[in-house]
Amino acid sequence: MLYKILLFLVFSYSLIFSDGDQFKVNEHSVNAVIGDVSFVDKFGFAPDNKTNETLRLTTHLEYVEKKLRKADVSHLSSELKEKRFQLLNYLREYIEAESYPKNYHHPNKRQSVFIDINGNICAVGYLVERSVDRQTAEKINKDYKFSSIFEIDNSFFEEWISESGFTKKELAMIQPAYGPNPEEDINQEYDIASSVLIGVNTSLSFVNASQIFRGRQNKTIPILGLVTGSTQLIMGIANYPNNSSVNERNRELSLLNIGFSTLTISLSSYNLFKNKENPENSYTFRLKNFSLPQNNSGMGISVTKSF
């Protein structure tokens, strides 16, 4: 039993550490093969979620490019050496442009993205685009948008790798995992305003419903409900994301605003315009004083129902 546990531990560490770079790889690392060793090598400390994303990606790609240029390629044919050299030059172009994709779809972890919704392509995708064409890169993206290099099961891609001068592991070293898009966070002012209006309009909806039930004709509450309900409705529509997959939480909050405001507007409208036409079945509550024996006084509630 003990040897099985030891084998399991050895296997686990072989997945975590690779290529002689003793650095832990996890779902928050910039690369699935070498983790954040590039950043530590350059700056002497590990990055965190406050580290500039472009800096992390550029640091990683520059590290890998340097490492791949120094790799022993004596076993490659002259044709593959030339192809590899050309692709590394393309990689240098890509690094200098710094037009990296963004992770719009996975807010809780770093994720590989072949081509994002804005058309920005990943490093390996750029190598395919420059050496073949954009259409081919988009075909790969269609089926493997969030896949790692090891997960792409495409015959053309496999053939491209065999003719690139790179191994699949080397390409996996290039492929970054992108951090959650900062735009995923809801604007703080919108978050606070939504919370306030949800609370206010929930209260007004209850009061409107109470007045409708009792047949009261106080216009202040329904008019106030129409104002705050309309404000929340406009705010919800204005902040609804054009592409709901880009900002899921923002979409949900906007739908919540639209739903609450619609309820408030509906109850306020009915209370203001419809309820006054049906004053019957209304209830009136009054406080009354009355006398008790031995000259004592008391207070009670009088309820009057109108028909």
TISE-741782 format. One line per 4 residues: their letters; for each residue x, z, y of N, C-alpha, C. Coordinates in nm, 2 decimals. Each point is the difference from the previous one (the first is absolute). Example, Ala and Ser with C-alpha at 12.3 -4.5 7.8 and 13.67 -1.06 7.14 Angstrom:
as> 1.32 0.78 -0.57 -0.09 0.00 0.12 0.09 0.00 0.12 ~ -0.04 -0.07 0.11 0.09 0.00 0.11 -0.08 0.08 0.11 .
***
This chain:
mlyk> 0.08 0.00 -0.12 -0.08 0.00 0.12 0.09 0.00 0.13 ~ 0.11 0.08 -0.01 0.08 0.01 0.12 0.06 -0.14 0.03 ~ 0.05 -0.07 -0.10 0.06 -0.13 0.03 -0.10 -0.10 0.06 ~ -0.13 0.01 -0.03 -0.10 -0.09 0.06 -0.01 0.04 0.15 .
illf> 0.00 0.12 0.03 -0.01 0.04 0.14 0.12 -0.05 0.08 ~ 0.12 0.02 -0.06 0.12 -0.05 0.06 0.00 -0.15 0.02 ~ -0.05 -0.08 -0.10 -0.02 -0.14 0.02 -0.09 -0.04 0.11 ~ -0.11 0.08 0.01 -0.10 -0.03 0.10 0.06 0.02 0.14 .
lvfs> 0.08 0.11 0.01 0.06 0.03 0.13 0.10 -0.11 0.04 ~ 0.08 -0.04 -0.10 0.10 -0.11 0.03 -0.07 -0.13 0.04 ~ -0.11 -0.03 -0.07 -0.08 -0.12 0.03 -0.05 0.01 0.14 ~ -0.06 0.12 0.04 -0.06 0.02 0.13 0.11 -0.02 0.11 .
ysli> 0.12 0.06 -0.02 0.10 -0.02 0.10 0.06 -0.14 0.01 ~ -0.01 -0.07 -0.11 0.05 -0.14 0.00 -0.09 -0.09 0.09 ~ -0.13 0.04 0.01 -0.10 -0.07 0.09 0.03 0.04 0.14 ~ 0.03 0.13 0.02 0.02 0.05 0.14 0.13 -0.05 0.06 .
fsdg> 0.11 0.00 -0.08 0.13 -0.04 0.05 0.04 -0.13 -0.06 ~ 0.06 -0.08 0.09 0.04 -0.14 -0.06 0.11 -0.05 0.08 ~ 0.08 -0.09 -0.06 0.11 -0.07 0.07 0.11 0.09 0.05 ~ 0.01 0.12 -0.05 0.10 0.09 0.04 -0.03 0.07 0.14 .
dqfk> -0.11 -0.03 0.06 -0.04 0.06 0.12 -0.08 0.13 -0.03 ~ 0.06 0.11 0.01 -0.07 0.13 -0.03 -0.09 0.04 0.11 ~ -0.12 -0.06 0.00 -0.10 0.03 0.10 -0.13 -0.01 -0.06 ~ -0.09 0.10 0.03 -0.13 0.01 -0.07 -0.09 -0.11 0.06 .
vneh> -0.07 -0.07 -0.09 -0.10 -0.10 0.04 -0.14 0.06 -0.02 ~ -0.08 -0.02 0.09 -0.14 0.04 -0.01 -0.09 -0.09 0.08 ~ -0.13 0.03 0.00 -0.09 -0.09 0.06 0.01 -0.01 0.16 ~ 0.09 0.09 0.05 0.02 -0.01 0.15 0.13 -0.06 0.03 .
svna> 0.07 -0.05 -0.10 0.13 -0.07 0.02 -0.02 -0.14 0.05 ~ 0.10 -0.06 0.07 -0.01 -0.13 0.05 0.02 -0.11 -0.11 ~ 0.05 0.04 -0.11 0.03 -0.09 -0.11 -0.02 0.06 -0.14 ~ -0.06 -0.07 -0.09 -0.03 0.06 -0.13 0.13 0.01 -0.09 .
vigd> 0.11 -0.07 0.03 0.12 0.00 -0.08 0.10 0.10 0.05 ~ 0.03 0.00 0.13 0.11 0.08 0.05 -0.05 0.11 0.10 ~ -0.13 0.01 0.02 -0.06 0.10 0.09 0.04 -0.02 0.14 ~ 0.04 0.11 0.07 0.04 0.00 0.14 0.15 0.02 0.01 .
vsfv> 0.08 -0.04 -0.10 0.14 0.02 0.00 0.07 -0.07 0.12 ~ -0.06 -0.11 0.04 0.05 -0.08 0.11 0.00 0.08 0.13 ~ -0.11 0.07 0.02 -0.01 0.08 0.13 0.09 0.12 0.00 ~ 0.01 0.06 -0.12 0.09 0.12 -0.01 0.15 -0.05 0.02 .
dkfg> 0.03 -0.11 -0.06 0.13 -0.06 0.01 0.04 -0.02 0.15 ~ -0.09 -0.05 0.08 0.03 -0.04 0.13 -0.01 0.12 0.10 ~ -0.10 0.09 -0.02 -0.03 0.11 0.10 0.04 0.14 -0.05 ~ 0.02 0.01 -0.13 0.04 0.13 -0.05 -0.12 0.10 -0.03 .
fapd> -0.12 -0.05 0.01 -0.12 0.09 -0.03 -0.11 -0.09 -0.04 ~ -0.10 0.06 -0.07 -0.11 -0.08 -0.05 -0.11 -0.03 0.11 ~ -0.06 -0.11 -0.01 -0.11 -0.03 0.10 -0.12 0.08 -0.04 ~ -0.09 0.01 0.10 -0.13 0.06 -0.03 -0.11 -0.08 0.06 .
nktn> -0.13 0.05 0.00 -0.11 -0.09 0.05 0.00 -0.02 0.15 ~ 0.09 0.07 0.07 0.01 -0.03 0.14 0.11 -0.10 0.04 ~ 0.08 -0.04 -0.10 0.11 -0.09 0.02 -0.06 -0.14 0.03 ~ 0.06 -0.07 0.10 -0.05 -0.13 0.04 0.00 -0.10 -0.12 .
etlr> -0.11 -0.06 -0.03 -0.02 -0.09 -0.11 0.09 -0.12 0.00 ~ 0.02 -0.06 0.11 0.08 -0.12 0.01 0.15 0.04 -0.03 ~ 0.04 0.12 0.05 0.13 0.05 -0.02 0.03 0.02 -0.15 ~ -0.10 0.05 -0.07 0.01 0.03 -0.14 0.02 -0.13 -0.08 .
ltth> -0.09 -0.10 0.03 0.01 -0.13 -0.07 0.12 -0.07 0.03 ~ 0.04 -0.01 0.12 0.12 -0.07 0.04 0.13 0.06 -0.07 ~ 0.00 0.13 0.01 0.11 0.08 -0.07 0.01 -0.03 -0.14 ~ -0.11 0.00 -0.07 -0.01 -0.03 -0.14 0.05 -0.14 -0.03 .
leyv> -0.05 -0.10 0.07 0.03 -0.14 -0.03 0.14 -0.03 0.03 ~ 0.06 0.06 0.11 0.14 -0.02 0.03 0.09 0.06 -0.11 ~ -0.04 0.11 -0.05 0.08 0.07 -0.11 0.00 -0.09 -0.12 ~ -0.12 -0.05 -0.04 -0.01 -0.08 -0.12 0.07 -0.13 0.01 .
ekkl> -0.01 -0.07 0.12 0.07 -0.12 0.02 0.15 0.02 -0.01 ~ 0.05 0.10 0.05 0.15 0.03 -0.01 0.04 0.03 -0.14 ~ -0.09 0.07 -0.07 0.03 0.03 -0.14 0.00 -0.13 -0.09 ~ -0.10 -0.08 0.03 -0.01 -0.13 -0.08 0.11 -0.10 0.03 .
rkad> 0.05 0.00 0.12 0.11 -0.09 0.04 0.13 0.05 -0.07 ~ 0.01 0.13 -0.03 0.12 0.05 -0.06 -0.01 0.00 -0.15 ~ -0.11 -0.03 -0.06 -0.02 0.00 -0.14 0.09 -0.10 -0.07 ~ 0.04 0.03 -0.13 0.08 -0.09 -0.08 -0.09 -0.11 -0.05 .
vshl> 0.02 -0.12 0.04 -0.08 -0.12 -0.05 0.09 -0.10 -0.07 ~ 0.11 0.05 -0.06 0.09 -0.09 -0.07 -0.07 -0.07 -0.12 ~ -0.10 0.06 -0.05 -0.07 -0.05 -0.12 -0.10 -0.11 0.03 ~ -0.02 -0.02 0.13 -0.10 -0.11 0.04 0.07 -0.13 0.01 .
ssel> -0.08 -0.11 -0.01 0.05 -0.13 0.02 0.02 -0.02 0.15 ~ 0.07 -0.11 0.03 0.03 -0.03 0.14 -0.13 -0.03 0.07 ~ -0.09 -0.06 -0.07 -0.13 -0.04 0.06 -0.08 0.13 0.03 ~ 0.00 0.10 -0.09 -0.08 0.12 0.02 0.07 0.08 0.11 .
kekr> 0.13 0.00 0.01 0.07 0.07 0.10 -0.04 -0.05 0.14 ~ 0.00 -0.13 0.01 -0.04 -0.07 0.13 -0.14 0.04 0.03 ~ -0.09 0.00 -0.10 -0.14 0.03 0.03 -0.02 0.14 0.04 ~ 0.07 0.09 -0.06 0.00 0.14 0.03 0.05 0.02 0.15 .
fqll> 0.11 -0.06 0.03 0.06 0.01 0.14 -0.10 -0.05 0.10 ~ -0.07 -0.11 -0.03 -0.10 -0.05 0.10 -0.12 0.09 0.02 ~ -0.04 0.06 -0.11 -0.11 0.10 0.01 0.04 0.13 0.07 ~ 0.12 0.04 -0.01 0.05 0.11 0.07 0.00 -0.03 0.15 .
nylr> 0.03 -0.12 0.03 0.00 -0.04 0.15 -0.14 0.00 0.05 ~ -0.10 -0.04 -0.09 -0.14 0.00 0.04 -0.04 0.15 0.02 ~ 0.05 0.09 -0.08 -0.03 0.14 0.01 0.05 0.05 0.13 ~ 0.12 -0.05 0.04 0.06 0.04 0.13 -0.10 -0.04 0.12 .
eyie> -0.05 -0.12 -0.01 -0.09 -0.05 0.10 -0.13 0.09 0.01 ~ -0.04 0.04 -0.12 -0.12 0.08 -0.01 0.02 0.14 0.07 ~ 0.12 0.06 -0.03 0.03 0.13 0.05 0.01 -0.01 0.16 ~ 0.06 -0.11 0.05 0.01 -0.01 0.14 -0.13 -0.02 0.07 .
aesy> -0.09 -0.06 -0.06 -0.14 -0.03 0.06 -0.08 0.13 0.00 ~ 0.02 0.09 -0.10 -0.08 0.13 0.00 -0.15 -0.02 0.01 ~ -0.05 -0.10 -0.06 -0.14 -0.03 -0.01 -0.06 0.05 -0.13 ~ 0.00 0.13 -0.02 -0.04 0.05 -0.13 -0.15 0.02 -0.02 .
pkny> -0.05 -0.01 -0.12 -0.14 0.02 -0.03 -0.03 0.15 0.03 ~ -0.13 0.03 0.00 -0.05 0.14 0.02 -0.09 0.04 -0.11 ~ 0.01 0.12 -0.04 -0.09 0.05 -0.11 -0.13 0.05 0.06 ~ -0.10 -0.09 0.00 -0.13 0.04 0.06 -0.10 0.06 -0.10 .
hhpn> 0.04 -0.01 -0.13 -0.10 0.03 -0.10 0.02 0.13 -0.08 ~ 0.12 0.06 0.01 0.03 0.12 -0.08 0.05 0.11 0.10 ~ -0.09 0.08 0.05 0.03 0.10 0.10 0.08 0.12 -0.05 ~ 0.01 0.02 -0.13 0.06 0.12 -0.05 0.14 -0.02 -0.06 .
krqs> 0.05 -0.13 0.00 0.13 -0.02 -0.07 0.06 -0.13 0.06 ~ 0.13 -0.01 -0.03 0.07 -0.13 0.03 -0.04 -0.10 -0.11 ~ -0.01 -0.12 0.04 -0.06 -0.10 -0.09 0.07 -0.14 0.03 ~ 0.04 -0.07 -0.11 0.04 -0.14 0.02 -0.11 -0.09 0.04 .
vfid> 0.03 -0.09 0.10 -0.10 -0.09 0.05 0.06 -0.14 0.01 ~ -0.04 -0.10 -0.08 0.06 -0.13 0.00 -0.02 -0.07 0.14 ~ -0.13 -0.01 0.03 -0.03 -0.06 0.14 -0.12 0.08 0.05 ~ 0.01 0.06 0.12 -0.10 0.08 0.06 -0.11 -0.08 0.06 .
ingn> -0.10 0.06 0.06 -0.12 -0.07 0.05 0.04 -0.08 0.13 ~ 0.11 0.04 0.06 0.05 -0.08 0.12 0.09 -0.11 -0.03 ~ 0.02 -0.02 -0.13 0.09 -0.11 -0.05 0.15 0.03 0.00 ~ 0.03 0.13 0.02 0.14 0.04 -0.01 0.04 0.01 -0.14 .
icav> 0.11 -0.05 -0.04 0.04 -0.02 -0.14 0.11 0.10 -0.03 ~ 0.01 0.05 -0.13 0.11 0.09 -0.04 0.13 -0.08 -0.02 ~ 0.10 0.08 -0.02 0.14 -0.06 -0.01 0.01 -0.10 -0.11 ~ -0.05 0.04 -0.12 0.01 -0.09 -0.11 -0.09 -0.12 0.02 .
gylv> -0.12 0.02 0.05 -0.09 -0.11 0.03 0.07 -0.10 0.10 ~ 0.07 0.06 0.10 0.07 -0.09 0.09 0.10 -0.09 -0.07 ~ 0.07 0.06 -0.10 0.10 -0.08 -0.07 -0.07 -0.12 -0.07 ~ -0.11 0.03 -0.06 -0.08 -0.10 -0.07 -0.05 -0.11 0.10 .
ersv> -0.05 0.05 0.12 -0.04 -0.09 0.10 0.11 -0.10 0.05 ~ 0.11 0.06 0.03 0.11 -0.08 0.05 0.06 -0.09 -0.10 ~ 0.01 0.04 -0.13 0.06 -0.09 -0.10 -0.10 -0.09 -0.06 ~ -0.13 0.03 0.00 -0.10 -0.09 -0.05 -0.09 -0.05 0.11 .
drqt> -0.11 0.08 0.02 -0.09 -0.02 0.11 -0.10 0.12 0.02 ~ -0.07 0.00 0.11 -0.09 0.11 0.03 -0.12 0.00 -0.10 ~ -0.04 -0.12 -0.03 -0.12 -0.01 -0.09 0.03 0.07 -0.14 ~ 0.12 -0.01 -0.05 0.03 0.06 -0.12 0.00 0.15 0.01 .
aeki> 0.05 0.05 0.11 0.00 0.14 0.03 -0.14 0.06 0.01 ~ -0.09 -0.08 0.06 -0.14 0.05 0.01 -0.07 -0.01 -0.13 ~ 0.04 -0.08 -0.09 -0.06 -0.01 -0.14 0.04 0.13 -0.07 ~ 0.12 0.04 0.01 0.05 0.12 -0.06 -0.07 0.12 0.06 .
nkdy> -0.02 0.00 0.13 -0.07 0.11 0.07 -0.14 0.01 -0.04 ~ -0.07 -0.10 -0.04 -0.14 0.00 -0.03 -0.02 0.09 -0.12 ~ 0.09 -0.01 -0.10 -0.02 0.08 -0.12 0.08 0.13 -0.01 ~ 0.11 0.01 0.08 0.09 0.11 -0.01 0.03 0.06 0.14 .
kfss> -0.10 0.01 0.08 0.03 0.05 0.14 0.07 0.14 0.01 ~ -0.04 0.09 -0.09 0.05 0.14 0.00 0.09 0.03 -0.12 ~ 0.04 -0.11 -0.07 0.08 0.02 -0.12 0.15 0.02 0.03 ~ 0.06 0.07 -0.09 0.15 0.01 0.01 0.06 -0.13 -0.07 .
ifei> 0.12 -0.02 0.02 0.07 -0.12 -0.05 -0.02 0.00 -0.16 ~ 0.01 0.12 -0.06 -0.01 0.01 -0.14 -0.14 -0.03 -0.05 ~ -0.10 0.01 0.09 -0.14 -0.02 -0.04 -0.05 -0.14 0.02 ~ 0.08 -0.09 0.07 -0.05 -0.13 0.02 0.02 -0.09 -0.12 .
dnsf> -0.11 -0.04 -0.06 0.01 -0.07 -0.13 -0.05 -0.15 0.03 ~ 0.10 -0.07 0.06 -0.03 -0.14 0.04 0.11 -0.09 -0.04 ~ -0.04 -0.10 -0.08 0.11 -0.09 -0.06 0.08 -0.07 0.11 ~ -0.06 -0.04 0.11 0.09 -0.06 0.10 0.09 0.10 0.06 .
feew> -0.05 0.12 0.03 0.09 0.10 0.05 0.12 0.04 -0.09 ~ -0.03 0.00 -0.13 0.10 0.03 -0.10 0.11 -0.11 0.00 ~ -0.05 -0.12 0.01 0.09 -0.12 0.01 0.09 0.01 0.13 ~ -0.07 0.04 0.11 0.07 0.01 0.13 0.11 0.10 -0.01 .
ises> -0.03 0.11 -0.07 0.10 0.11 -0.01 0.12 -0.05 -0.08 ~ -0.03 -0.07 -0.11 0.11 -0.05 -0.09 0.09 -0.10 0.08 ~ -0.05 -0.06 0.10 0.08 -0.10 0.08 0.05 0.05 0.13 ~ -0.02 0.13 0.02 0.04 0.06 0.13 0.14 0.06 0.01 .
gftk> 0.05 0.03 -0.12 0.13 0.07 0.00 -0.01 0.15 0.00 ~ -0.13 0.05 0.01 -0.03 0.14 0.00 -0.06 0.04 -0.13 ~ 0.02 0.13 -0.03 -0.07 0.06 -0.11 -0.14 0.05 0.05 ~ -0.09 0.03 -0.09 -0.13 0.06 0.05 0.02 0.13 0.06 .
kela> 0.10 0.08 -0.05 0.03 0.13 0.05 0.05 -0.01 0.14 ~ 0.09 -0.10 0.03 0.05 -0.02 0.13 -0.11 -0.03 0.10 ~ -0.09 -0.09 -0.04 -0.11 -0.03 0.09 -0.09 0.12 0.02 ~ -0.02 0.09 -0.10 -0.07 0.12 0.01 0.07 0.10 0.10 .
miqp> 0.13 -0.01 0.00 0.07 0.08 0.10 -0.03 -0.05 0.14 ~ -0.01 -0.12 0.02 -0.03 -0.06 0.13 -0.14 0.04 0.05 ~ -0.10 0.00 -0.09 -0.14 0.02 0.03 -0.03 0.13 0.06 ~ -0.04 0.01 0.12 -0.03 0.14 0.06 -0.14 0.04 -0.04 .
aygp> -0.03 0.13 0.02 -0.13 0.06 -0.01 -0.03 0.04 0.14 ~ -0.11 -0.04 0.06 -0.03 0.02 0.14 -0.09 0.12 0.02 ~ 0.03 0.08 0.10 -0.07 0.12 0.03 -0.14 -0.03 0.05 ~ -0.09 0.11 0.00 -0.13 -0.02 0.05 0.00 -0.05 0.14 .
npee> -0.09 -0.09 0.04 0.00 -0.05 0.13 -0.05 0.10 0.10 ~ 0.08 0.03 0.11 -0.04 0.10 0.10 -0.14 -0.02 0.05 ~ -0.05 -0.13 0.01 -0.13 -0.02 0.05 -0.11 0.05 -0.09 ~ 0.04 0.05 -0.12 -0.10 0.06 -0.09 -0.05 0.12 0.06 .
dinq> 0.07 0.07 0.09 -0.04 0.13 0.06 -0.11 -0.03 0.10 ~ -0.10 0.08 0.00 -0.11 -0.02 0.10 0.05 0.05 0.13 ~ -0.04 -0.07 0.11 0.03 0.05 0.13 -0.05 0.14 0.02 ~ 0.08 0.09 0.05 -0.04 0.14 0.02 -0.12 0.02 0.09 .
eydi> 0.00 -0.08 0.11 -0.11 0.01 0.09 -0.13 -0.04 -0.07 ~ 0.01 -0.11 -0.08 -0.12 -0.05 -0.07 -0.05 0.11 -0.10 ~ 0.10 0.06 -0.07 -0.03 0.10 -0.10 -0.08 0.12 0.06 ~ 0.06 0.05 0.12 -0.06 0.11 0.06 -0.14 -0.03 0.06 .
assv> -0.01 -0.12 0.07 -0.13 -0.04 0.05 -0.11 -0.02 -0.11 ~ 0.04 -0.05 -0.11 -0.09 -0.01 -0.11 -0.05 0.13 -0.05 ~ 0.09 0.10 -0.02 -0.04 0.13 -0.04 -0.10 0.06 0.09 ~ 0.03 -0.01 0.13 -0.09 0.06 0.10 -0.14 -0.06 0.00 .
ligv> 0.00 -0.14 0.00 -0.13 -0.07 0.00 -0.08 0.02 -0.13 ~ 0.07 0.01 -0.11 -0.07 0.03 -0.13 -0.07 0.13 0.00 ~ 0.08 0.10 0.06 -0.06 0.14 0.01 -0.12 0.00 0.09 ~ 0.01 -0.06 0.12 -0.10 0.00 0.10 -0.13 -0.08 -0.05 .
ntsl> 0.03 -0.12 -0.06 -0.12 -0.08 -0.04 -0.06 0.06 -0.12 ~ 0.07 0.07 -0.09 -0.07 0.07 -0.11 -0.09 0.11 0.05 ~ 0.04 0.07 0.10 -0.08 0.10 0.06 -0.12 -0.06 0.07 ~ 0.02 -0.10 0.08 -0.11 -0.07 0.07 -0.10 -0.06 -0.10 .
sfvn> 0.05 -0.05 -0.11 -0.09 -0.06 -0.11 -0.10 0.11 -0.05 ~ 0.06 0.12 -0.03 -0.08 0.11 -0.05 -0.11 0.04 0.10 ~ 0.05 0.01 0.13 -0.10 0.04 0.11 -0.11 -0.10 0.01 ~ 0.04 -0.13 0.00 -0.10 -0.11 0.01 -0.10 0.01 -0.11 .
asqi> 0.05 0.02 -0.12 -0.08 0.01 -0.12 -0.10 0.12 0.01 ~ 0.05 0.11 0.06 -0.08 0.12 0.02 -0.11 -0.03 0.10 ~ 0.03 -0.07 0.11 -0.10 -0.03 0.10 -0.10 -0.10 -0.05 ~ 0.04 -0.09 -0.08 -0.09 -0.10 -0.06 -0.10 0.07 -0.09 .
frgr> 0.05 0.10 -0.08 -0.09 0.07 -0.09 -0.10 0.09 0.08 ~ 0.05 0.06 0.11 -0.09 0.09 0.08 -0.08 -0.07 0.10 ~ 0.03 -0.13 0.02 -0.08 -0.08 0.10 0.04 0.03 0.14 ~ 0.11 0.06 0.03 0.04 0.03 0.14 0.04 -0.13 0.08 .
qnkt> -0.02 0.01 0.13 0.03 -0.12 0.08 0.11 0.01 0.10 ~ 0.09 0.10 -0.03 0.12 0.02 0.09 0.09 -0.13 -0.01 ~ 0.02 -0.06 0.11 0.07 -0.13 0.00 0.16 0.02 0.01 ~ 0.04 0.12 0.04 0.14 0.02 0.02 0.08 -0.03 -0.13 .
ipil> -0.04 0.06 -0.11 0.07 -0.02 -0.13 0.01 -0.14 -0.04 ~ -0.11 -0.07 -0.01 0.01 -0.14 -0.05 0.08 -0.09 0.10 ~ -0.01 0.02 0.13 0.08 -0.08 0.09 0.15 0.03 -0.02 ~ 0.03 0.12 -0.02 0.14 0.04 -0.02 0.05 -0.06 -0.13 .
glvt> -0.09 0.00 -0.10 0.03 -0.06 -0.13 0.03 -0.15 0.00 ~ -0.08 -0.07 0.09 0.02 -0.14 0.01 0.13 -0.03 0.07 ~ 0.04 0.08 0.09 0.13 -0.02 0.08 0.12 0.03 -0.10 ~ 0.00 0.12 -0.06 0.11 0.03 -0.09 0.00 -0.09 -0.13 .
gstq> -0.12 -0.03 -0.05 -0.01 -0.09 -0.11 0.06 -0.14 0.03 ~ -0.04 -0.05 0.11 0.05 -0.14 0.04 0.15 0.01 0.02 ~ 0.05 0.11 0.06 0.15 0.01 0.02 0.07 0.00 -0.13 ~ -0.05 0.07 -0.10 0.06 0.00 -0.13 -0.01 -0.13 -0.07 .
limg> -0.11 -0.07 0.02 -0.02 -0.13 -0.07 0.10 -0.10 0.06 ~ 0.01 -0.01 0.13 0.10 -0.09 0.06 0.14 0.03 -0.04 ~ 0.04 0.13 0.00 0.13 0.04 -0.04 0.03 -0.04 -0.14 ~ -0.10 0.02 -0.09 0.02 -0.03 -0.14 0.02 -0.15 -0.02 .
iany> -0.08 -0.08 0.07 0.01 -0.15 -0.02 0.13 -0.05 0.07 ~ 0.04 0.06 0.11 0.12 -0.05 0.07 0.13 0.04 -0.08 ~ 0.00 0.10 -0.08 0.12 0.04 -0.07 -0.01 -0.04 -0.15 ~ -0.10 -0.07 -0.04 0.00 -0.05 -0.13 0.11 -0.11 -0.02 .
pnns> 0.09 0.02 -0.10 0.11 -0.09 -0.01 -0.05 -0.14 -0.05 ~ 0.07 -0.11 0.06 -0.04 -0.13 -0.03 0.03 -0.03 -0.15 ~ 0.10 0.05 -0.05 0.03 -0.01 -0.14 -0.01 0.14 -0.07 ~ -0.10 0.03 -0.07 -0.03 0.13 -0.05 0.11 0.05 -0.10 .
svne> 0.07 -0.09 -0.06 0.10 0.04 -0.10 0.13 0.05 0.07 ~ 0.01 -0.03 0.13 0.12 0.04 0.08 -0.01 0.15 0.03 ~ -0.12 0.05 0.03 -0.01 0.14 0.04 -0.13 0.05 -0.06 ~ 0.01 0.05 -0.13 -0.11 0.04 -0.07 -0.07 0.13 0.06 .
rnre> 0.09 0.09 0.04 -0.06 0.13 0.06 -0.07 -0.03 0.13 ~ 0.06 -0.09 0.08 -0.06 -0.03 0.13 -0.14 -0.07 -0.02 ~ 0.00 -0.08 -0.11 -0.13 -0.07 -0.03 -0.10 0.11 -0.04 ~ 0.03 0.09 -0.08 -0.09 0.10 -0.05 -0.05 0.09 0.12 .
lsll> 0.09 0.04 0.09 -0.04 0.08 0.12 -0.10 -0.08 0.09 ~ 0.03 -0.13 0.01 -0.08 -0.09 0.09 -0.14 -0.01 -0.07 ~ -0.01 -0.01 -0.13 -0.13 -0.01 -0.07 -0.07 0.13 0.02 ~ 0.07 0.11 -0.01 -0.06 0.13 0.02 -0.06 0.01 0.14 .
nigf> 0.07 -0.04 0.10 -0.05 0.00 0.14 -0.12 -0.09 0.01 ~ 0.00 -0.11 -0.06 -0.11 -0.10 0.01 -0.13 0.07 -0.07 ~ 0.03 0.06 -0.11 -0.12 0.06 -0.07 -0.06 0.12 0.07 ~ 0.08 0.09 0.05 -0.05 0.11 0.07 -0.07 -0.04 0.13 .
stlt> 0.06 -0.09 0.07 -0.06 -0.05 0.13 -0.13 -0.07 -0.02 ~ -0.01 -0.08 -0.11 -0.13 -0.06 -0.03 -0.11 0.09 -0.03 ~ 0.03 0.11 -0.07 -0.10 0.11 -0.03 -0.04 0.06 0.13 ~ 0.10 0.04 0.08 -0.04 0.07 0.13 -0.08 -0.09 0.09 .
isls> 0.04 -0.13 0.01 -0.08 -0.09 0.09 -0.14 -0.02 -0.06 ~ -0.02 -0.01 -0.13 -0.13 -0.02 -0.06 -0.09 0.12 0.03 ~ 0.05 0.12 -0.03 -0.08 0.12 0.02 -0.03 0.02 0.15 ~ 0.10 -0.02 0.09 -0.02 0.01 0.14 -0.11 -0.09 0.05 .
synl> 0.01 -0.13 -0.04 -0.10 -0.10 0.04 -0.14 0.03 -0.04 ~ -0.01 0.05 -0.13 -0.13 0.04 -0.05 -0.06 0.11 0.08 ~ 0.09 0.10 0.02 -0.04 0.12 0.07 -0.04 -0.03 0.15 ~ 0.07 -0.09 0.06 -0.03 -0.03 0.14 -0.12 -0.09 0.02 .
fknk> -0.01 -0.11 -0.08 -0.11 -0.10 0.02 -0.12 0.01 -0.09 ~ 0.02 0.06 -0.12 -0.11 0.00 -0.09 -0.07 0.14 -0.01 ~ 0.08 0.10 0.01 -0.05 0.13 -0.02 -0.10 0.04 0.10 ~ 0.02 -0.04 0.13 -0.09 0.04 0.11 -0.14 -0.06 -0.02 .
enpe> -0.01 -0.11 -0.08 -0.13 -0.06 -0.02 -0.08 0.08 -0.11 ~ 0.07 0.09 -0.07 -0.07 0.08 -0.10 0.02 0.15 0.02 ~ -0.05 0.05 0.11 0.02 0.14 0.03 -0.07 0.09 -0.10 ~ -0.09 -0.05 -0.08 -0.07 0.08 -0.10 0.09 0.06 -0.10 .
nsyt> -0.05 0.11 -0.06 0.08 0.07 -0.10 0.12 0.07 0.06 ~ 0.00 0.02 0.14 0.11 0.07 0.06 -0.01 0.15 -0.01 ~ 0.11 0.06 0.01 0.01 0.15 -0.01 0.05 0.05 0.13 ~ -0.06 0.12 0.04 0.05 0.06 0.12 0.04 0.15 -0.03 .
frlk> 0.12 0.03 0.03 0.05 0.14 -0.02 0.01 0.08 0.13 ~ -0.07 0.12 0.00 0.01 0.08 0.12 0.03 0.15 -0.04 ~ 0.07 0.06 0.09 0.03 0.15 -0.02 -0.11 0.07 0.08 ~ -0.06 0.10 -0.07 -0.11 0.08 0.06 0.02 0.15 -0.01 .
nfsl> -0.03 0.07 0.11 0.00 0.15 0.00 -0.13 0.05 -0.04 ~ 0.00 0.11 -0.07 -0.13 0.06 -0.04 0.02 0.15 0.00 ~ -0.12 0.07 0.01 0.01 0.15 0.00 -0.02 0.06 -0.13 ~ 0.07 0.11 -0.02 0.00 0.08 -0.13 -0.06 0.14 0.03 .
pqnn> -0.04 0.07 -0.10 -0.05 0.13 0.03 0.10 0.09 0.06 ~ -0.04 0.10 0.07 0.09 0.10 0.07 0.08 -0.07 0.11 ~ -0.07 -0.10 0.07 0.06 -0.07 0.11 0.13 -0.07 -0.03 ~ 0.02 -0.03 -0.12 0.12 -0.08 -0.03 -0.03 -0.15 0.01 .
sgmg> 0.10 -0.08 0.03 -0.02 -0.14 0.01 0.08 -0.08 -0.11 ~ -0.05 -0.11 -0.03 0.07 -0.08 -0.10 0.01 -0.15 0.04 ~ 0.07 -0.08 -0.07 0.02 -0.14 0.03 -0.02 -0.08 -0.13 ~ -0.06 -0.11 0.01 -0.03 -0.08 -0.12 0.01 -0.15 0.04 .
isvt> 0.00 -0.09 -0.10 0.00 -0.14 0.02 -0.14 -0.06 -0.03 ~ -0.04 -0.08 0.09 -0.13 -0.06 -0.02 0.02 -0.15 -0.03 ~ -0.06 -0.05 -0.11 0.02 -0.14 -0.04 -0.14 -0.06 0.02 ~ 0.00 -0.11 0.08 -0.13 -0.08 0.02 0.02 -0.14 -0.05 .
ksf> -0.09 -0.05 -0.08 0.00 -0.13 -0.06 -0.10 -0.09 0.07 ~ 0.04 -0.11 0.05 -0.10 -0.09 0.07 -0.05 -0.11 -0.09 ~ -0.13 -0.03 0.00 -0.05 -0.11 -0.08 -0.06 -0.11 0.08 .
***
